[in-house]
Amino acid sequence: MNTTVILSILELLAGILINLFIGALARGLFKKDGTGPRIPLRVLGIYLIINSISYLFHI
């Protein structure tokens, strides 16, 4: 495994963890919880997941 594959796996794990712990991250980063602060985190998490899956499976 080369470094780009390892980075893609880490990217996938980061995207999954962002989406799992989105409430705690929104409260920690933006000091409030609600729909507004969760939108950038949700977009970032989904982007990381799609980007890493497309690289790992060469879609």
WOBELWO-V429674 format. One record per helix or strand. SS is the DSSP state (a for helix, b for strand). FROM is the first residue (numbers start at 0). LEN is the number of residues. Records with the same first field share a line. If there is no record, write none. Layout:
SS: FROM-LEN / FROM-LEN
This chain:
a: 2-18 / 21-9 / 34-22
